[in-house]
Amino acid sequence: MGRFVLRRLGTMLLTIFVVLFINFALIHLAPGDPIRILSGLDNPSEEMIQNLRERYGLDKPWTIQFLTYLKQLAHGDLGRSIINDQPVGPQIFEKLTATLVLTLTATIAAFVLGTVLGTFSAFHYRSKLDAILSFFAYLFYSMPSFWLGLMLMLVFASWLKILPTSGMVSLREQQQGLGYVLDVVRHLILPSTTLALVYAPVYYRITRASVIQTLDEDFVTTFLATGLSKSQILRKYVLRNAILPTVTMLGLHLGYVVTGAALVEIVFAWPGMGRMMLDAVFRRDYPLLTGIYLMISVSVAIAIFITDIIYSVLDPRIRYS
């Protein structure tokens, strides 16, 4: 197990490096010039443009820029934003907390909801309840997240007026302590519910199909013949085998918690990384984009690594040589 962990750590670091190189190359080779955007549209002089290029190191080939970036990264420096001339690291981590609060809450809620309903539906396969749950699963799966968010906002914020429409906290009320936490929770309900309802059908469909397939295995028939109840078989044997595909999907979703809610963040004006990432794309802010993509690659690699470890714990048949 120890050799497997070390090997996976090595693979994870290599993957992050390759992804960082590819992203850096694509960002710098894509059309658009951040210096032109920064200098404005009032016919700036070529001398000023050249000075700005030298200031941000954009006058060198992108390969040299990449080596320079690696040296900065080794010292924990993600560079400075071209647009606002602020360090990239603090900007990302300032928004990261809000994004993680939203996406982790929604992902865990979707995982629990989808797994429970999928298991329940599989045990009532081809019943009316199974058909109803499957219908709503397909319905929410096909809904755009921004449209669902707008509908929830219209009902619960505009009509019923029981939940806030946007933001993470109430700007007019300077809450502290428990009051601040409760204020964040109130603002969190609508955006997290939107994401959870969009994510849950994925877990529902995977869990339902996996449990149905596992229930057809010979060992389930054997356990039923020995007198074990369905609840015991489900709890001890079926879920342990059927939940592996669902765990895989959970690992993938956790890998994208950094930027997986951009549209929902924009709809609810949630102060996360979604808006910042879109602004960085439109303004061709190379350092900020590279830092965001680095955070994505690191989160995905860590999520896949943790998923592999959980796999070996859930299913003892899995052996890594």
Backbone as numpy.savetxt, mean C-alpha at the origin, in Angstrom:
# Nx Ny Nz CAx CAy CAz Cx Cy Cz
16.69 -22.87 8.66 15.87 -21.66 8.66 16.73 -20.40 8.66
17.83 -20.45 9.42 18.72 -19.30 9.48 19.35 -19.00 8.14
19.77 -20.05 7.41 20.36 -19.85 6.09 19.32 -19.27 5.13
18.09 -19.73 5.25 17.02 -19.21 4.39 16.80 -17.72 4.64
16.77 -17.32 5.91 16.56 -15.92 6.24 17.68 -15.06 5.68
18.94 -15.51 5.84 20.06 -14.75 5.31 20.01 -14.65 3.79
19.65 -15.78 3.15 19.56 -15.77 1.69 18.47 -14.82 1.21
17.33 -14.84 1.90 16.24 -13.95 1.52 16.60 -12.49 1.77
17.36 -12.22 2.83 17.80 -10.85 3.09 18.72 -10.35 1.97
19.63 -11.24 1.53 20.50 -10.88 0.43 19.73 -10.61 -0.85
18.75 -11.47 -1.13 17.91 -11.27 -2.32 17.11 -9.98 -2.22
16.62 -9.67 -1.02 15.84 -8.45 -0.82 16.68 -7.21 -1.09
17.92 -7.19 -0.57 18.78 -6.03 -0.78 19.15 -5.88 -2.26
19.41 -7.00 -2.94 19.73 -6.95 -4.36 18.54 -6.44 -5.16
17.35 -6.90 -4.81 16.14 -6.45 -5.50 15.93 -4.95 -5.33
16.12 -4.46 -4.11 15.96 -3.03 -3.86 16.95 -2.23 -4.71
18.19 -2.71 -4.80 19.20 -1.99 -5.59 18.82 -1.97 -7.07
18.39 -3.11 -7.61 18.03 -3.17 -9.03 16.84 -2.27 -9.32
15.82 -2.30 -8.45 14.65 -1.45 -8.64 15.03 0.02 -8.55
15.91 0.36 -7.60 16.37 1.74 -7.47 17.07 2.20 -8.74
17.91 1.34 -9.30 18.63 1.70 -10.53 17.66 1.91 -11.69
16.70 0.99 -11.84 15.75 1.10 -12.95 14.88 2.36 -12.80
14.39 2.59 -11.59 13.56 3.78 -11.36 14.35 5.07 -11.62
15.59 5.09 -11.15 16.42 6.28 -11.34 16.63 6.55 -12.83
16.90 5.48 -13.58 17.11 5.64 -15.02 15.85 6.11 -15.72
14.71 5.49 -15.40 13.45 5.85 -16.07 13.06 7.29 -15.75
13.23 7.71 -14.50 12.87 9.06 -14.10 13.69 10.09 -14.88
14.99 9.84 -15.01 15.86 10.82 -15.65 15.79 10.76 -17.18
15.36 9.63 -17.73 15.26 9.52 -19.19 13.88 9.90 -19.71
12.92 10.04 -18.80 11.56 10.40 -19.23 11.52 11.84 -19.72
10.57 12.16 -20.60 10.44 13.55 -21.09 10.12 14.51 -19.94
10.54 15.74 -20.10 10.28 16.74 -19.07 11.57 17.25 -18.45
11.59 18.49 -18.08 12.78 19.12 -17.51 12.38 19.89 -16.26
12.80 19.40 -15.07 12.42 20.10 -13.84 13.00 21.50 -13.75
14.15 21.74 -14.38 14.76 23.06 -14.32 13.92 24.06 -15.10
13.38 23.65 -16.25 12.50 24.54 -17.01 11.25 24.88 -16.21
10.72 23.88 -15.51 9.53 24.12 -14.68 9.87 25.05 -13.53
11.04 24.84 -12.93 11.44 25.65 -11.78 11.72 27.10 -12.18
12.30 27.29 -13.35 12.68 28.63 -13.78 11.51 29.45 -14.30
10.35 28.81 -14.51 9.17 29.55 -14.92 9.04 29.66 -16.43
8.02 30.38 -16.86 7.70 30.48 -18.28 8.00 31.86 -18.86
8.73 32.70 -18.13 8.99 34.07 -18.59 10.34 34.19 -19.29
10.61 33.27 -20.20 11.84 33.30 -20.98 13.09 33.49 -20.11
13.37 32.54 -19.23 14.57 32.67 -18.38 15.83 32.56 -19.24
16.88 33.18 -18.76 18.15 33.16 -19.49 18.78 31.78 -19.41
19.52 31.42 -20.45 20.21 30.14 -20.47 21.27 30.06 -19.37
21.83 31.21 -19.02 22.84 31.22 -17.95 22.21 30.81 -16.62
21.01 31.33 -16.34 20.33 30.95 -15.09 19.98 29.47 -15.10
19.52 28.97 -16.24 19.16 27.55 -16.34 20.39 26.68 -16.12
21.53 27.09 -16.70 22.75 26.32 -16.53 23.22 26.33 -15.08
23.09 27.47 -14.43 23.47 27.54 -13.01 22.59 26.63 -12.15
21.30 26.58 -12.45 20.41 25.70 -11.70 20.76 24.24 -11.95
21.12 23.90 -13.20 21.51 22.52 -13.50 22.76 22.14 -12.70
23.72 23.04 -12.64 24.94 22.75 -11.89 24.65 22.65 -10.40
23.74 23.47 -9.92 23.42 23.45 -8.48 22.85 22.11 -8.06
21.97 21.54 -8.88 21.32 20.26 -8.53 22.01 19.07 -9.18
23.15 19.29 -9.82 23.91 18.18 -10.38 23.30 17.57 -11.62
22.39 18.28 -12.28 21.72 17.75 -13.46 22.50 18.00 -14.75
23.66 18.65 -14.64 24.49 18.88 -15.82 25.37 17.68 -16.14
25.39 16.69 -15.26 26.21 15.50 -15.46 25.36 14.38 -16.06
25.98 13.36 -16.68 25.22 12.19 -17.17 24.47 11.51 -16.03
23.35 10.87 -16.36 22.51 10.30 -15.30 23.22 9.17 -14.56
24.16 8.50 -15.24 24.91 7.44 -14.55 25.79 8.03 -13.44
26.41 9.18 -13.71 27.21 9.84 -12.67 26.30 10.34 -11.56
25.13 10.84 -11.93 24.16 11.28 -10.92 23.74 10.11 -10.03
23.61 8.92 -10.61 23.20 7.76 -9.83 24.28 7.38 -8.82
25.55 7.40 -9.24 26.64 7.09 -8.31 26.69 8.13 -7.18
26.48 9.39 -7.54 26.44 10.43 -6.51 25.28 10.19 -5.54
24.14 9.78 -6.07 22.98 9.51 -5.23 23.25 8.35 -4.28
23.95 7.32 -4.76 24.28 6.18 -3.90 25.19 6.61 -2.75
26.13 7.51 -3.03 27.01 8.00 -1.97 26.20 8.77 -0.92
25.27 9.60 -1.38 24.41 10.33 -0.45 23.54 9.36 0.36
23.01 8.36 -0.34 22.13 7.40 0.31 22.86 6.62 1.39
24.14 6.33 1.17 24.94 5.61 2.16 25.07 6.40 3.46
24.93 7.71 3.39 24.99 8.57 4.58 23.59 8.96 5.06
22.55 8.29 4.54 21.19 8.58 4.98 20.59 9.82 4.38
21.18 10.33 3.31 20.70 11.56 2.66 19.95 11.20 1.39
18.67 11.53 1.33 17.86 11.27 0.14 17.87 12.42 -0.85
18.71 13.41 -0.60 18.79 14.55 -1.51 17.84 15.67 -1.13
17.80 16.71 -1.97 16.94 17.86 -1.74 15.97 18.01 -2.90
14.76 18.38 -2.59 13.74 18.58 -3.61 14.14 19.73 -4.53
13.93 19.54 -5.83 14.25 20.58 -6.79 13.24 21.73 -6.70
12.00 21.40 -6.44 10.95 22.42 -6.47 10.98 23.33 -5.25
11.09 22.77 -4.05 11.05 23.61 -2.85 12.38 23.69 -2.10
13.41 23.01 -2.62 14.76 23.07 -2.05 14.79 22.63 -0.58
13.93 21.65 -0.23 13.90 21.09 1.11 14.39 19.66 1.09
14.97 19.17 2.20 15.43 17.77 2.23 14.27 16.80 1.95
14.55 15.78 1.15 13.51 14.84 0.74 13.07 13.96 1.89
14.02 13.50 2.71 13.69 12.58 3.79 12.62 13.09 4.73
12.78 14.28 5.32 11.74 14.79 6.22 10.40 14.98 5.54
10.39 15.37 4.25 9.12 15.54 3.54 8.38 14.21 3.43
9.13 13.15 3.11 8.50 11.84 2.95 7.98 11.32 4.29
8.81 11.39 5.32 8.42 10.83 6.60 7.31 11.64 7.27
7.21 12.93 6.92 6.11 13.74 7.44 4.77 13.23 6.92
4.74 12.84 5.65 3.51 12.34 5.04 3.31 10.83 5.28
4.40 10.14 5.55 4.34 8.68 5.65 3.45 8.21 6.80
3.52 8.91 7.92 2.73 8.50 9.09 1.24 8.52 8.78
0.78 9.60 8.15 -0.65 9.71 7.82 -1.07 8.62 6.85
-0.22 8.34 5.85 -0.55 7.30 4.88 -0.61 5.92 5.52
0.35 5.63 6.40 0.37 4.32 7.06 -0.85 4.14 7.97
-1.24 5.20 8.67 -2.43 5.11 9.52 -3.64 4.71 8.68
-3.79 5.33 7.52 -4.95 5.06 6.66 -4.86 3.68 6.02
-3.76 3.39 5.37 -3.68 2.15 4.57 -3.56 0.90 5.44
-2.83 0.98 6.54 -2.74 -0.20 7.41 -4.09 -0.53 8.04
-4.79 0.50 8.48 -6.13 0.28 9.05 -7.05 -0.36 8.03
-7.07 0.19 6.82 -7.95 -0.33 5.77 -7.55 -1.73 5.35
-6.26 -2.00 5.22 -5.80 -3.32 4.77 -6.12 -4.40 5.79
-5.87 -4.13 7.06 -6.16 -5.13 8.10 -7.67 -5.37 8.19
-8.46 -4.30 8.12 -9.91 -4.45 8.16 -10.41 -5.25 6.96
-9.87 -4.98 5.78 -10.28 -5.72 4.58 -9.88 -7.18 4.67
-8.70 -7.45 5.21 -8.24 -8.84 5.35 -9.16 -9.63 6.28
-9.46 -9.05 7.43 -10.34 -9.74 8.39 -11.73 -9.93 7.81
-12.30 -8.86 7.25 -13.66 -8.92 6.71 -13.74 -9.91 5.55
-12.82 -9.81 4.61 -12.85 -10.68 3.45 -12.61 -12.14 3.79
-11.70 -12.40 4.73 -11.40 -13.78 5.12 -12.58 -14.42 5.84
-13.18 -13.68 6.77 -14.32 -14.21 7.53 -15.51 -14.47 6.60
-15.86 -13.50 5.77 -17.00 -13.67 4.88 -16.73 -14.73 3.82
-15.49 -14.80 3.32 -15.15 -15.82 2.34 -15.24 -17.22 2.90
-14.78 -17.40 4.14 -14.88 -18.71 4.79 -16.34 -19.08 5.04
-17.11 -18.12 5.55 -18.53 -18.36 5.81 -19.28 -18.71 4.53
-18.96 -18.00 3.45 -19.63 -18.26 2.17 -19.26 -19.63 1.62
-18.01 -20.03 1.80 -17.58 -21.34 1.30 -18.28 -22.48 2.03
-18.55 -22.30 3.34 -19.24 -23.34 4.10 -20.73 -23.37 3.77
-21.23 -22.35 3.08 -22.63 -22.34 2.62 -22.65 -22.25 1.09
-21.77 -23.01 0.49 -21.56 -22.99 -0.96 -22.88 -23.26 -1.70
-23.16 -22.40 -2.70 -24.33 -22.51 -3.57 -25.65 -22.25 -2.83
-25.59 -21.63 -1.70 -26.81 -21.23 -1.00 -27.17 -19.80 -1.41
-28.35 -19.34 -0.98 -28.76 -17.97 -1.29 -27.82 -16.95 -0.64
-27.38 -17.28 0.58 -26.47 -16.38 1.28 -25.14 -16.27 0.53
-24.66 -17.39 0.01 -23.43 -17.39 -0.78 -23.60 -16.52 -2.02
-24.75 -16.62 -2.67 -25.00 -15.82 -3.87 -25.05 -14.32 -3.55
-25.68 -13.98 -2.42 -25.79 -12.57 -2.03 -24.41 -11.99 -1.71
-23.62 -12.73 -0.93 -22.29 -12.25 -0.58 -21.39 -12.12 -1.81
-21.50 -13.08 -2.72 -20.70 -13.02 -3.94 -21.11 -11.84 -4.81
-22.42 -11.56 -4.86 -22.90 -10.41 -5.64 -22.30 -9.10 -5.12
-22.36 -8.91 -3.80 -21.82 -7.67 -3.24 -20.30 -7.62 -3.37
-19.66 -8.78 -3.32 -18.20 -8.80 -3.51 -17.83 -8.32 -4.90
-18.53 -8.82 -5.92 -18.27 -8.37 -7.28 -18.65 -6.91 -7.47
-19.69 -6.48 -6.78 -20.14 -5.09 -6.90 -19.07 -4.13 -6.39
-18.58 -4.36 -5.17 -17.58 -3.47 -4.61 -16.23 -3.62 -5.30
-15.96 -4.82 -5.81 -14.69 -5.03 -6.52 -14.63 -4.20 -7.80
-15.77 -4.01 -8.43 -15.82 -3.27 -9.70 -15.96 -1.76 -9.50
-16.15 -1.31 -8.26 -16.33 0.12 -8.01 -14.99 0.85 -7.96
-14.88 1.97 -8.65 -13.68 2.82 -8.48 -13.64 3.37 -7.06
-12.48 3.37 -6.48 -12.35 3.80 -5.09 -12.74 5.27 -4.91
-12.40 6.12 -5.88 -12.73 7.54 -5.72 -14.24 7.77 -5.78
-14.96 6.99 -6.63 -16.41 7.14 -6.72 -17.08 6.66 -5.45
-16.63 5.53 -4.92 -17.19 5.02 -3.67 -16.94 6.01 -2.54
-15.74 6.60 -2.51 -15.44 7.60 -1.49 -16.36 8.80 -1.58
-16.62 9.27 -2.80 -17.52 10.40 -2.98 -18.94 10.07 -2.53
-19.41 8.84 -2.80 -20.75 8.44 -2.39 -20.85 8.35 -0.86
-19.84 7.79 -0.22 -19.85 7.72 1.24 -19.79 9.11 1.85
-19.01 9.99 1.24 -18.93 11.36 1.72 -20.28 12.07 1.57
-20.95 11.82 0.45 -22.24 12.45 0.20 -23.28 12.01 1.23
-23.29 10.71 1.56 -24.30 10.16 2.47 -24.00 10.54 3.92
-22.78 10.21 4.39 -22.49 10.32 5.82 -21.99 11.70 6.23
-21.45 12.47 5.29 -20.96 13.80 5.65 -21.92 14.91 5.23
-22.44 14.82 4.01 -23.31 15.90 3.51 -24.75 15.74 3.96
-25.31 14.52 3.83 -26.71 14.30 4.18 -26.91 14.09 5.68
-26.25 13.08 6.23 -26.45 12.74 7.64 -25.64 13.64 8.58
-24.54 14.21 8.06 -23.70 15.13 8.85 -23.21 14.51 10.15
-22.79 13.26 10.09 -22.29 12.58 11.29 -20.79 12.36 11.23
-20.18 12.56 10.05 -18.75 12.37 9.90 -18.16 13.54 9.13
-16.89 13.86 9.38 -16.25 14.96 8.65 -15.99 14.59 7.20
-15.92 15.59 6.36 -15.76 15.36 4.92 -14.31 15.16 4.51
-13.39 15.82 5.16 -12.02 15.76 4.67 -11.03 16.06 5.78
-9.76 15.86 5.45 -8.69 16.15 6.39 -8.44 15.01 7.36
-7.43 15.21 8.21 -7.08 14.21 9.23 -7.49 14.65 10.62
-7.58 15.98 10.82 -8.02 16.53 12.11 -8.86 17.77 11.83
-9.61 18.19 12.81 -10.42 19.41 12.69 -9.52 20.62 12.93
-9.40 21.49 11.94 -8.50 22.63 12.04 -9.01 23.67 13.03
-10.32 23.73 13.24 -10.87 24.73 14.15 -10.75 24.32 15.61
-10.49 23.05 15.86 -10.40 22.56 17.23 -9.00 22.02 17.48
-8.29 22.62 18.39 -6.94 22.18 18.74 -7.02 21.13 19.84
-7.23 19.88 19.41 -7.38 18.79 20.36 -6.00 18.28 20.81
-5.97 17.72 22.01 -4.75 17.12 22.52 -5.10 15.83 23.26
-4.12 14.94 23.36 -4.32 13.70 24.09 -5.39 12.82 23.47
-6.31 12.34 24.32 -7.36 11.44 23.85 -8.28 12.12 22.87
-8.54 13.41 23.07 -9.40 14.14 22.15 -8.82 14.17 20.74
-7.50 14.32 20.65 -6.83 14.33 19.34 -6.97 12.97 18.67
-6.78 11.89 19.43 -6.89 10.54 18.88 -8.31 10.29 18.36
-9.30 10.66 19.15 -10.69 10.46 18.73 -11.02 11.30 17.50
-10.44 12.48 17.40 -10.67 13.32 16.23 -10.08 12.67 14.98
-8.88 12.11 15.10 -8.27 11.40 13.98 -9.11 10.19 13.58
-9.62 9.47 14.57 -10.45 8.29 14.28 -11.70 8.68 13.51
-12.35 9.79 13.91 -13.55 10.25 13.20 -13.23 10.57 11.74
-12.11 11.23 11.52 -11.72 11.57 10.14 -11.26 10.34 9.37
-10.84 9.31 10.10 -10.31 8.10 9.46 -11.41 7.17 8.95
-12.61 7.26 9.51 -13.66 6.29 9.23 -14.01 6.22 7.75
-14.31 7.35 7.12 -14.74 7.33 5.73 -13.65 6.88 4.75
-12.43 7.44 4.79 -11.42 6.97 3.84 -11.00 5.52 4.06
-10.89 5.09 5.33 -10.49 3.71 5.58 -11.60 2.74 5.19
-12.87 3.12 5.40 -13.99 2.28 4.97 -14.01 2.15 3.46
-13.73 3.24 2.77 -13.68 3.20 1.30 -12.65 2.19 0.83
-11.44 2.29 1.36 -10.38 1.36 0.95 -10.70 -0.08 1.36
-11.24 -0.25 2.56 -11.55 -1.60 3.04 -12.60 -2.27 2.17
-13.63 -1.52 1.75 -14.68 -2.08 0.91 -14.16 -2.42 -0.49
-13.14 -1.70 -0.95 -12.56 -2.00 -2.25 -11.60 -3.18 -2.17
-10.85 -3.28 -1.07 -9.88 -4.37 -0.90 -10.54 -5.69 -0.48
-11.58 -5.63 0.35 -12.17 -6.84 0.95 -12.63 -7.87 -0.09
-13.25 -7.48 -1.21 -13.66 -8.50 -2.20 -12.53 -9.36 -2.72
-11.32 -8.81 -2.77 -10.17 -9.61 -3.22 -9.91 -10.74 -2.23
-9.87 -10.41 -0.95 -9.66 -11.44 0.08 -10.85 -12.40 0.13
-12.04 -11.87 -0.07 -13.23 -12.73 -0.04 -13.16 -13.78 -1.15
-12.87 -13.38 -2.35 -12.87 -14.30 -3.48 -11.77 -15.34 -3.35
-10.58 -14.89 -2.93 -9.47 -15.84 -2.78 -9.74 -16.83 -1.66
-10.24 -16.33 -0.52 -10.52 -17.22 0.61 -11.63 -18.19 0.27
-12.67 -17.72 -0.34 -13.81 -18.58 -0.70 -13.37 -19.70 -1.63
-12.64 -19.36 -2.68 -12.19 -20.39 -3.63 -11.23 -21.37 -2.97
-10.34 -20.87 -2.12 -9.36 -21.74 -1.48 -10.01 -22.68 -0.47
-10.98 -22.16 0.31 -11.66 -23.02 1.29 -12.51 -24.08 0.58
-13.20 -23.70 -0.49 -13.99 -24.67 -1.24 -13.10 -25.78 -1.79
-11.94 -25.42 -2.30 -11.02 -26.41 -2.84 -10.49 -27.31 -1.73
-10.18 -26.73 -0.58 -9.65 -27.52 0.53 -10.71 -28.45 1.10
-11.96 -28.04 1.12 -13.04 -28.88 1.64 -13.24 -30.13 0.80
-12.79 -30.11 -0.46 -12.91 -31.28 -1.33 -11.74 -32.25 -1.18
-10.78 -31.91 -0.32 -9.63 -32.80 -0.14 -10.04 -34.06 0.62
-9.26 -35.11 0.40 -9.58 -36.40 1.02 -9.45 -36.37 2.54
-8.51 -35.57 3.06 -8.32 -35.57 4.51 -9.54 -35.01 5.24
-10.28 -34.08 4.59 -11.50 -33.54 5.21 -12.56 -34.63 5.31
-12.71 -35.41 4.24 -13.66 -36.53 4.27 -13.30 -37.53 5.36
-12.00 -37.78 5.52 -11.54 -38.71 6.55 -11.87 -38.20 7.94
-11.63 -36.92 8.17 -11.92 -36.34 9.49 -13.42 -36.35 9.78
-14.24 -36.09 8.76 -15.69 -36.15 8.96 -16.12 -37.57 9.31
-15.49 -38.55 8.69 -15.85 -39.95 8.96 -15.46 -40.37 10.36
-14.42 -39.74 10.92 -14.00 -40.09 12.27 -14.85 -39.42 13.34
-15.74 -38.52 12.93 -16.64 -37.89 13.89 -16.29 -36.48 14.29
-15.24 -35.91 13.69 -14.90 -34.52 14.02 -15.96 -33.57 13.46
-16.26 -32.53 14.21 -17.25 -31.56 13.75 -16.64 -30.66 12.67
-17.53 -30.02 11.89 -17.05 -29.12 10.84 -16.28 -27.94 11.41
-16.71 -27.45 12.57 -16.02 -26.31 13.17 -14.60 -26.67 13.58
-14.41 -27.89 14.12 -13.07 -28.32 14.49 -12.18 -28.49 13.26
-12.74 -29.08 12.21 -11.97 -29.28 10.97 -11.60 -27.93 10.36
-12.56 -27.00 10.40 -12.30 -25.68 9.84 -11.19 -24.98 10.62
-11.29 -24.99 11.93 -10.36 -24.23 12.76 -8.96 -24.83 12.76
-8.86 -26.15 12.79 -7.56 -26.79 12.96 -6.86 -27.14 11.65
-7.65 -27.41 10.61 -7.02 -27.97 9.41 -7.33 -27.18 8.12
-8.59 -26.85 7.91 -8.96 -26.24 6.64 -8.35 -24.84 6.49
-8.56 -23.98 7.49 -8.05 -22.62 7.39 -6.53 -22.58 7.31
-5.88 -23.46 7.99 -4.41 -23.48 7.97 -3.88 -23.75 6.57
-4.61 -24.57 5.81 -4.19 -24.86 4.43 -4.74 -23.85 3.43
-5.95 -23.35 3.69 -6.61 -22.49 2.71 -6.18 -21.04 2.79
-5.58 -20.63 3.90 -5.32 -19.21 4.08 -4.02 -18.74 3.42
-3.21 -19.67 2.92 -1.93 -19.29 2.33 -2.08 -18.32 1.15
-2.98 -18.56 0.18 -3.14 -17.57 -0.90 -3.59 -16.20 -0.38
-4.42 -16.20 0.66 -4.88 -14.93 1.22 -3.73 -14.18 1.88
-2.85 -14.93 2.54 -1.67 -14.31 3.15 -0.78 -13.70 2.07
-0.68 -14.37 0.94 0.10 -13.83 -0.17 -0.45 -12.47 -0.62
-1.75 -12.41 -0.78 -2.37 -11.14 -1.18 -2.19 -10.07 -0.10
-2.27 -10.46 1.15 -2.05 -9.51 2.24 -0.63 -8.95 2.18
0.34 -9.83 1.90 1.72 -9.37 1.78 1.90 -8.38 0.66
1.24 -8.62 -0.48 1.33 -7.69 -1.60 0.69 -6.35 -1.27
-0.48 -6.39 -0.60 -1.13 -5.15 -0.22 -0.30 -4.36 0.79
0.30 -5.08 1.75 1.13 -4.39 2.73 2.35 -3.77 2.07
2.81 -4.39 0.98 3.95 -3.82 0.28 3.65 -2.48 -0.35
2.39 -2.22 -0.65 2.02 -0.98 -1.32 1.26 -0.03 -0.39
1.41 -0.22 0.93 0.71 0.67 1.86 1.27 2.09 1.80
2.50 2.24 1.28 3.10 3.57 1.25 2.36 4.49 0.29
2.00 3.98 -0.89 1.36 4.84 -1.90 0.13 4.21 -2.52
-0.46 3.25 -1.83 -1.58 2.54 -2.43 -2.92 3.22 -2.30
-2.97 4.42 -1.75 -4.25 5.09 -1.52 -4.26 6.50 -2.06
-3.56 6.72 -3.17 -3.40 8.09 -3.69 -4.74 8.73 -4.02
-5.61 8.01 -4.74 -6.89 8.59 -5.15 -7.79 8.88 -3.95
-7.82 7.95 -3.00 -8.65 8.14 -1.82 -8.12 9.30 -0.98
-6.80 9.41 -0.89 -6.22 10.54 -0.14 -6.59 11.88 -0.78
-6.62 11.91 -2.10 -6.98 13.15 -2.79 -8.46 13.48 -2.57
-9.33 12.47 -2.66 -10.77 12.69 -2.49 -11.07 13.23 -1.10
-10.43 12.66 -0.08 -10.73 13.05 1.30 -9.72 14.07 1.85
-8.87 14.61 0.97 -7.85 15.57 1.39 -7.05 15.05 2.58
-6.74 13.76 2.54 -5.95 13.14 3.61 -4.49 13.52 3.40
-3.82 14.05 4.42 -2.47 14.58 4.23 -1.40 13.50 4.15
-1.54 12.61 3.19 -0.58 11.53 3.02 0.33 11.74 1.82
0.90 10.64 1.34 1.89 10.71 0.27 1.27 10.73 -1.12
-0.02 10.49 -1.23 -0.66 10.43 -2.54 -0.54 11.73 -3.30
-0.95 12.84 -2.67 -0.87 14.14 -3.33 0.58 14.53 -3.60
1.47 14.25 -2.65 2.86 14.60 -2.82 3.48 13.86 -4.00
3.12 12.59 -4.16 3.67 11.80 -5.27 3.18 12.34 -6.61
1.90 12.70 -6.71 1.37 13.24 -7.95 2.02 14.59 -8.29
2.20 15.43 -7.28 2.86 16.71 -7.51 4.30 16.51 -7.98
4.98 15.53 -7.39 6.37 15.26 -7.80 6.44 14.77 -9.23
5.43 13.98 -9.66 5.40 13.50 -11.04 5.17 14.66 -12.00
4.19 15.51 -11.70 3.86 16.62 -12.59 5.00 17.63 -12.70
5.74 17.81 -11.60 6.80 18.81 -11.60 8.18 18.22 -11.91
8.22 16.93 -12.19 9.48 16.24 -12.51 10.53 16.46 -11.41
10.08 16.34 -10.17 10.99 16.52 -9.03 11.76 15.21 -8.83
12.92 15.09 -9.50 13.67 13.83 -9.53 14.03 13.31 -8.14
14.64 14.10 -7.26 15.01 13.56 -5.94 13.81 13.08 -5.13
12.71 13.84 -5.16 11.53 13.45 -4.39 10.91 12.18 -4.97
10.84 12.09 -6.29 10.30 10.88 -6.92 11.16 9.67 -6.60
12.47 9.83 -6.69 13.37 8.72 -6.39 13.22 8.26 -4.95
13.08 9.22 -4.02 12.88 8.85 -2.62 11.58 8.11 -2.39
10.51 8.54 -3.05 9.22 7.87 -2.90 9.28 6.45 -3.47
9.85 6.31 -4.66 9.96 4.98 -5.26 10.88 4.06 -4.45
11.88 4.65 -3.82 12.74 3.85 -2.94 11.94 3.32 -1.76
11.09 4.17 -1.18 10.25 3.72 -0.07 9.30 2.62 -0.51
8.77 2.72 -1.73 7.87 1.68 -2.24 8.61 0.37 -2.39
9.79 0.40 -3.00 10.54 -0.83 -3.23 10.95 -1.49 -1.92
11.34 -0.67 -0.94 11.71 -1.22 0.37 10.51 -1.86 1.06
9.36 -1.19 1.01 8.17 -1.73 1.67 7.70 -3.02 0.99
7.76 -3.09 -0.34 7.36 -4.30 -1.04 8.31 -5.45 -0.71
9.61 -5.17 -0.73 10.60 -6.22 -0.45 10.44 -6.75 0.97
10.23 -5.86 1.94 10.05 -6.30 3.32 8.77 -7.11 3.47
7.69 -6.67 2.82 6.42 -7.39 2.91 6.54 -8.80 2.33
7.22 -8.94 1.20 7.39 -10.26 0.60 8.27 -11.14 1.49
9.30 -10.55 2.09 10.17 -11.30 2.99 9.38 -11.83 4.19
8.56 -10.96 4.80 7.76 -11.38 5.95 6.74 -12.44 5.53
6.18 -12.30 4.32 5.22 -13.29 3.84 5.86 -14.66 3.71
7.09 -14.72 3.22 7.79 -16.00 3.10 8.01 -16.64 4.46
8.34 -15.82 5.46 8.54 -16.36 6.81 7.22 -16.91 7.37
6.13 -16.16 7.17 4.83 -16.61 7.66 4.41 -17.91 6.96
4.74 -18.02 5.67 4.43 -19.24 4.93 5.04 -20.46 5.61
6.31 -20.35 5.97 6.99 -21.49 6.58 6.42 -21.86 7.93
5.79 -20.87 8.60 5.17 -21.14 9.90 3.79 -21.76 9.74
3.01 -21.26 8.80 1.64 -21.75 8.60 1.60 -23.14 7.99
2.51 -23.42 7.07 2.48 -24.70 6.37 3.80 -25.42 6.58
3.85 -26.42 7.47 5.10 -27.14 7.74 5.57 -27.99 6.57
4.72 -28.17 5.54 5.16 -28.93 4.36 6.15 -28.16 3.54
6.17 -26.83 3.72 7.10 -26.01 2.95 8.50 -26.15 3.53
9.43 -26.50 2.69 10.81 -26.66 3.10 11.70 -25.85 2.18
12.62 -25.11 2.78 13.56 -24.31 2.00 14.95 -24.93 2.12
15.53 -25.25 1.00 16.85 -25.86 1.02 17.92 -24.82 0.73
